[in-house]
Amino acid sequence: MPVDRRTVGLDLGSRRIGVALCDSGGRLATPYEVVQRSGDPARDHREIARLVAEADAVRVVVGLPRALDGSVGIAAQGVLAEVEQLRAALGVPVHTWDERLTTVTADRSLREAGVAGTKRRKVIDQLAAAVILQAWLDAESIAAATTAATGPGPEGREATSGAPS
């Protein structure tokens, strides 16, 4: 029986939270929903918890907005603080993933698809969440394949993808 690897991806914005889901095999991320920030973080986290439960997700991946040089700036510090709150609220593991340029990638994809400005603004956050989640899924798949091919890492530990957790 295959292991369910359903994962929720989040793009935490100041006004909206983009939400993406992957298939149960953990291979393909798709945009799912946009949660409007309510001004009450606990309420927002309850809505995310509802979506995680609705999807039967086994983990969550949150985009971490590192600076272009890879450092953790003010925006990333805010996300890391919220990730700690999500870890307490969701009941599933919460990982972070470098989200540099994901909104740019999402915007470019929507423009190339001919999506108009107003509609683009409505879906860009969930598409950015899907880009984040797909990058994480791809890295996890490569790490699993590498571990299978080379065996455990040093001292019997499993090799990791090097992704931020």
Backbone bond lengths (Angstrom), bond angles and torsions (degrees), N, CA, C in turn:
res aa  C-N    CA-C-N  psi(-1)  N-CA   C-N-CA  omega(-1)  CA-C   N-CA-C  phi
1 M - - - 1.461 - - 1.538 108.30 -
2 P 1.351 118.60 125.94 1.455 120.79 -178.68 1.530 112.02 -67.37
3 V 1.310 115.54 149.70 1.458 121.52 178.27 1.528 108.53 -81.33
4 D 1.332 116.41 133.99 1.459 120.45 177.65 1.516 109.10 -75.82
5 R 1.325 115.80 123.68 1.459 121.32 -178.30 1.518 111.23 -116.91
6 R 1.333 116.74 25.13 1.471 119.22 -177.65 1.533 109.43 -59.44
7 T 1.321 114.54 130.35 1.460 122.13 -175.19 1.523 109.12 -132.58
8 V 1.319 115.89 143.17 1.464 122.56 174.36 1.515 107.65 -103.19
9 G 1.319 116.42 134.96 1.461 121.98 174.44 1.514 109.58 -108.52
10 L 1.338 116.28 140.61 1.459 121.08 -179.30 1.520 110.97 -127.08
11 D 1.319 115.36 137.79 1.456 123.11 169.69 1.523 105.72 -114.66
12 L 1.337 116.23 100.45 1.459 121.18 -174.84 1.527 110.55 -81.89
13 G 1.308 116.41 109.85 1.452 121.10 176.48 1.512 110.35 -108.42
14 S 1.309 116.39 170.56 1.465 119.74 -178.59 1.529 111.76 -74.62
15 R 1.352 117.95 -26.75 1.463 121.28 179.87 1.522 113.37 -111.35
16 R 1.328 115.95 -27.44 1.464 120.86 -176.79 1.524 109.87 -140.30
17 I 1.325 114.73 155.11 1.464 121.99 174.56 1.522 106.63 -120.02
18 G 1.333 115.58 116.49 1.449 119.90 175.76 1.516 109.40 -80.63
19 V 1.318 116.30 137.97 1.460 122.16 -177.88 1.530 108.82 -124.85
20 A 1.327 115.83 133.33 1.461 122.24 175.43 1.520 108.27 -130.25
21 L 1.324 116.09 157.20 1.467 122.89 176.85 1.515 108.70 -127.90
22 C 1.317 115.29 155.13 1.459 118.40 170.05 1.522 108.79 -116.03
23 D 1.311 115.45 166.02 1.458 121.21 177.33 1.529 109.29 -68.06
24 S 1.316 116.43 167.50 1.470 120.41 -176.93 1.523 112.90 -66.31
25 G 1.327 117.58 -19.34 1.465 120.75 176.84 1.516 113.26 -83.97
26 G 1.331 117.15 -5.97 1.454 120.66 178.11 1.519 113.58 71.80
27 R 1.327 116.94 33.79 1.469 120.01 -176.33 1.519 114.49 -110.84
28 L 1.342 117.67 -37.84 1.453 120.55 -170.63 1.523 111.63 -128.66
29 A 1.327 116.26 121.94 1.464 122.04 177.42 1.519 109.37 -92.20
30 T 1.330 115.81 140.68 1.456 120.87 176.50 1.531 109.25 -134.66
31 P 1.338 116.71 145.60 1.466 119.58 174.89 1.524 109.45 -59.61
32 Y 1.324 117.14 145.02 1.459 119.70 -176.44 1.527 112.84 -125.68
33 E 1.328 116.87 -53.83 1.462 119.36 -171.94 1.525 109.75 -162.08
34 V 1.324 115.48 163.07 1.463 122.02 170.90 1.521 107.10 -121.28
35 V 1.320 115.85 127.62 1.462 121.80 176.35 1.526 106.90 -101.09
36 Q 1.321 116.62 122.06 1.460 120.75 175.93 1.525 108.57 -75.97
37 R 1.312 117.08 131.26 1.466 120.38 176.28 1.525 108.89 -62.59
38 S 1.317 115.74 136.46 1.459 120.93 -177.15 1.525 112.58 -96.13
39 G 1.316 117.28 -13.62 1.459 120.58 -172.45 1.522 111.33 94.13
40 D 1.332 116.71 -8.79 1.468 123.42 178.73 1.531 107.77 -119.50
41 P 1.342 118.10 100.49 1.470 119.99 -176.96 1.530 113.35 -55.52
42 A 1.324 118.09 -37.92 1.469 119.80 179.96 1.529 110.41 -62.95
43 R 1.323 116.56 -40.39 1.471 120.38 178.02 1.525 110.46 -64.82
44 D 1.350 116.42 -43.18 1.464 120.56 177.93 1.522 110.87 -60.53
45 H 1.324 116.35 -40.80 1.470 120.50 -178.93 1.531 110.99 -69.20
46 R 1.330 116.96 -34.04 1.470 119.35 175.04 1.529 110.66 -64.49
47 E 1.329 116.58 -38.01 1.473 119.78 178.03 1.530 110.09 -66.46
48 I 1.319 117.07 -41.21 1.472 120.42 176.88 1.522 109.57 -63.66
49 A 1.332 117.25 -42.64 1.467 120.91 178.36 1.527 110.55 -60.20
50 R 1.337 117.01 -38.50 1.459 120.95 177.97 1.529 110.20 -63.28
51 L 1.330 116.96 -43.88 1.464 120.80 179.99 1.528 111.14 -65.96
52 V 1.332 116.70 -39.62 1.468 120.86 178.23 1.524 109.86 -62.82
53 A 1.331 117.07 -44.29 1.466 120.83 178.52 1.523 110.98 -66.38
54 E 1.328 117.05 -42.68 1.460 121.91 179.51 1.531 111.25 -59.05
55 A 1.323 116.21 -36.42 1.465 121.30 -179.14 1.526 112.53 -85.25
56 D 1.324 117.79 -5.33 1.468 121.84 -173.78 1.526 110.73 53.94
57 A 1.340 115.53 40.27 1.466 120.59 -178.02 1.527 110.83 -73.90
58 V 1.319 115.04 146.55 1.464 121.00 179.51 1.533 111.84 -102.64
59 R 1.340 116.22 -6.38 1.471 120.53 177.72 1.522 108.49 -166.02
60 V 1.340 114.62 167.12 1.461 122.60 178.98 1.523 107.79 -131.06
61 V 1.336 116.09 140.79 1.460 122.30 175.45 1.528 107.14 -118.91
62 V 1.327 115.76 126.41 1.461 122.07 -178.19 1.525 108.80 -113.28
63 G 1.327 115.87 131.84 1.459 120.07 176.53 1.519 111.31 -67.76
64 L 1.333 116.42 132.93 1.460 122.72 178.45 1.525 108.36 -108.53
65 P 1.343 117.49 113.57 1.467 120.82 -174.86 1.531 113.30 -80.29
66 R 1.320 115.13 74.81 1.472 119.63 177.20 1.525 109.56 -68.58
67 A 1.326 115.73 155.37 1.462 120.94 173.81 1.528 108.03 -68.93
68 L 1.320 117.03 163.23 1.461 120.30 -178.35 1.522 112.44 -58.48
69 D 1.338 117.47 -28.22 1.474 119.93 178.49 1.534 111.86 -83.75
70 G 1.340 117.44 2.95 1.458 122.12 177.52 1.517 114.60 91.57
71 S 1.318 117.45 -5.18 1.460 120.03 -178.10 1.530 110.82 -75.62
72 V 1.322 114.09 163.56 1.463 121.47 178.76 1.527 107.08 -99.05
73 G 1.332 115.62 106.16 1.457 121.32 179.83 1.514 111.76 -93.12
74 I 1.321 115.42 -164.24 1.465 121.63 -177.27 1.526 111.67 -61.60
75 A 1.332 117.45 -44.99 1.474 120.18 -179.46 1.526 110.57 -61.62
76 A 1.322 117.03 -44.20 1.469 120.83 -179.89 1.525 111.05 -65.83
77 Q 1.321 117.01 -37.28 1.472 119.85 177.78 1.525 110.41 -61.90
78 G 1.344 116.38 -40.53 1.462 119.95 177.46 1.516 112.01 -63.74
79 V 1.332 116.52 -40.90 1.470 120.37 177.92 1.523 110.16 -65.26
80 L 1.324 117.36 -43.17 1.471 120.13 179.76 1.525 111.16 -61.35
81 A 1.325 117.65 -37.82 1.461 120.46 176.69 1.530 110.29 -64.77
82 E 1.325 116.51 -41.83 1.464 119.53 178.62 1.527 111.48 -68.65
83 V 1.320 117.30 -34.87 1.468 120.71 177.06 1.531 109.49 -59.45
84 E 1.320 117.76 -41.02 1.470 119.86 177.62 1.527 110.90 -61.29
85 Q 1.322 117.40 -40.37 1.458 121.01 176.99 1.529 110.68 -65.07
86 L 1.333 116.60 -41.41 1.466 120.36 178.44 1.518 111.37 -64.00
87 R 1.322 116.99 -38.93 1.474 119.82 178.34 1.523 110.24 -58.84
88 A 1.323 116.90 -38.15 1.465 120.82 179.39 1.530 111.62 -74.19
89 A 1.329 117.02 -29.31 1.467 120.59 -172.94 1.519 115.14 -92.45
90 L 1.338 118.17 -24.65 1.463 119.15 -167.90 1.530 115.67 -94.93
91 G 1.293 118.99 -28.31 1.459 119.80 179.89 1.522 114.57 77.05
92 V 1.329 117.59 9.37 1.471 122.40 173.81 1.526 106.91 -131.79
93 P 1.339 117.68 158.30 1.467 119.21 177.84 1.535 111.03 -59.76
94 V 1.319 115.94 140.82 1.463 122.48 177.36 1.521 107.84 -120.84
95 H 1.330 116.11 120.58 1.458 123.26 -179.70 1.521 109.07 -110.32
96 T 1.331 116.59 157.96 1.461 120.36 172.72 1.517 108.59 -112.15
97 W 1.342 114.23 155.62 1.463 120.63 178.28 1.524 108.09 -144.50
98 D 1.315 115.71 137.63 1.452 122.46 180.00 1.530 109.75 -57.15
99 E 1.321 116.44 121.08 1.460 119.65 -176.61 1.521 113.33 -108.77
100 R 1.330 117.55 17.51 1.464 119.10 -179.04 1.525 111.14 -50.70
101 L 1.299 115.67 129.18 1.470 125.46 174.34 1.531 114.84 67.42
102 T 1.325 118.92 11.58 1.474 118.68 -179.45 1.522 111.62 -68.07
103 T 1.337 117.99 -37.70 1.459 119.27 178.56 1.519 110.12 -67.15
104 V 1.332 117.03 -36.58 1.462 120.80 176.43 1.524 109.54 -62.50
105 T 1.325 117.27 -44.59 1.462 121.97 178.54 1.529 110.47 -61.94
106 A 1.319 116.33 -44.83 1.466 120.69 -179.99 1.528 110.57 -63.63
107 D 1.326 116.99 -44.63 1.464 120.70 -179.96 1.525 110.81 -62.24
108 R 1.319 116.78 -43.42 1.465 120.77 179.38 1.531 110.51 -61.39
109 S 1.318 116.74 -43.38 1.472 120.42 179.11 1.520 111.75 -61.59
110 L 1.330 116.64 -41.72 1.457 120.34 -179.84 1.528 111.28 -68.43
111 R 1.328 116.55 -39.84 1.473 119.94 177.62 1.530 110.27 -62.82
112 E 1.341 115.86 -44.97 1.468 119.80 179.95 1.520 111.72 -63.25
113 A 1.332 116.45 -28.59 1.462 120.56 178.34 1.526 111.80 -83.44
114 G 1.336 116.53 -1.70 1.459 120.51 177.94 1.514 114.61 79.41
115 V 1.332 117.71 21.25 1.465 120.79 179.92 1.532 108.47 -78.08
116 A 1.330 116.15 126.60 1.469 122.46 -176.38 1.525 111.34 -68.98
117 G 1.322 116.02 161.63 1.462 123.57 -174.33 1.514 115.72 -52.47
118 T 1.343 118.32 -50.98 1.460 121.07 -177.93 1.523 111.26 -64.69
119 K 1.311 117.09 -46.70 1.470 120.78 178.73 1.530 110.33 -65.80
120 R 1.326 116.79 -37.30 1.471 121.49 -179.91 1.530 109.87 -60.68
121 R 1.331 116.49 -44.27 1.472 120.06 179.95 1.521 111.53 -63.07
122 K 1.339 117.55 -29.31 1.462 120.86 -179.01 1.528 112.81 -74.60
123 V 1.331 117.50 -25.86 1.472 119.47 -174.54 1.532 114.39 -114.72
124 I 1.329 117.25 -7.01 1.461 118.97 -173.22 1.525 112.33 -62.26
125 D 1.340 117.92 -35.24 1.460 120.41 -177.43 1.527 111.73 -67.21
126 Q 1.338 117.05 -41.06 1.462 118.76 178.71 1.524 110.92 -71.81
127 L 1.327 117.70 -32.35 1.460 119.87 175.76 1.531 110.47 -68.99
128 A 1.335 117.36 -40.30 1.466 120.52 175.98 1.530 110.11 -60.91
129 A 1.338 117.33 -40.32 1.467 120.93 177.26 1.527 110.20 -61.91
130 A 1.335 117.16 -38.56 1.470 120.82 178.66 1.525 110.80 -67.34
131 V 1.336 117.93 -38.05 1.471 121.16 177.77 1.536 109.56 -63.89
132 I 1.331 116.83 -44.09 1.470 121.75 177.88 1.526 109.98 -60.25
133 L 1.320 116.09 -50.71 1.461 120.70 -177.23 1.525 111.41 -63.28
134 Q 1.333 117.61 -41.97 1.466 119.89 -179.91 1.523 111.05 -63.35
135 A 1.328 117.55 -41.03 1.472 120.57 177.79 1.522 110.40 -61.09
136 W 1.337 117.01 -42.22 1.460 120.99 179.10 1.530 110.84 -65.47
137 L 1.337 116.36 -44.78 1.471 120.35 179.08 1.529 110.78 -60.45
138 D 1.331 116.60 -43.07 1.464 120.47 -179.91 1.528 110.75 -63.06
139 A 1.335 116.86 -42.93 1.467 120.36 179.38 1.523 110.80 -65.06
140 E 1.327 116.87 -40.39 1.466 120.22 178.05 1.528 111.32 -64.38
141 S 1.321 116.64 -39.43 1.459 121.29 178.84 1.527 111.29 -64.42
142 I 1.333 116.10 -42.71 1.473 120.78 177.81 1.525 110.08 -64.77
143 A 1.328 116.79 -43.07 1.464 120.10 179.62 1.526 111.13 -62.64
144 A 1.333 116.29 -41.55 1.469 119.80 179.46 1.526 110.78 -65.32
145 A 1.335 116.67 -40.73 1.471 120.46 179.18 1.523 110.80 -66.33
146 T 1.324 116.59 -39.78 1.461 120.88 178.77 1.519 110.96 -65.29
147 T 1.334 116.30 -43.51 1.462 120.62 178.62 1.524 110.80 -63.03
148 A 1.332 116.33 -41.30 1.468 120.37 179.55 1.528 110.61 -64.34
149 A 1.334 116.65 -36.54 1.460 120.74 -177.11 1.528 112.59 -79.38
150 T 1.336 116.80 -33.54 1.465 119.79 -173.68 1.509 113.91 -109.62
151 G 1.310 117.61 -12.19 1.450 120.74 -177.48 1.513 110.75 87.98
152 P 1.325 116.16 -178.64 1.459 120.65 -178.64 1.524 111.08 -60.36
153 G 1.315 114.42 156.60 1.468 121.25 177.71 1.515 111.26 -70.94
154 P 1.329 117.85 -166.98 1.462 122.65 -178.91 1.523 112.46 -54.28
155 E 1.300 115.44 143.03 1.460 123.14 175.97 1.526 113.11 55.39
156 G 1.347 116.66 31.24 1.450 120.76 175.05 1.510 115.00 80.65
157 R 1.355 117.51 -1.56 1.462 119.76 178.55 1.517 108.97 -77.55
158 E 1.329 115.25 149.09 1.455 119.43 176.53 1.513 109.47 -70.07
159 A 1.312 116.58 141.85 1.463 121.28 174.02 1.520 108.11 -67.21
160 T 1.336 118.18 149.82 1.459 121.49 179.56 1.493 110.00 -119.58
161 S 1.315 115.28 166.92 1.458 120.51 -178.31 1.513 112.36 -78.94
162 G 1.311 118.88 -9.28 1.447 120.94 -177.08 1.512 112.26 79.46
163 A 1.320 116.75 4.68 1.457 120.65 -179.69 1.504 109.41 -75.24
164 P 1.348 116.90 147.39 1.455 118.53 173.52 1.519 108.49 -60.31
165 S 1.301 118.09 148.16 1.450 119.56 177.98 1.494 108.25 -102.93
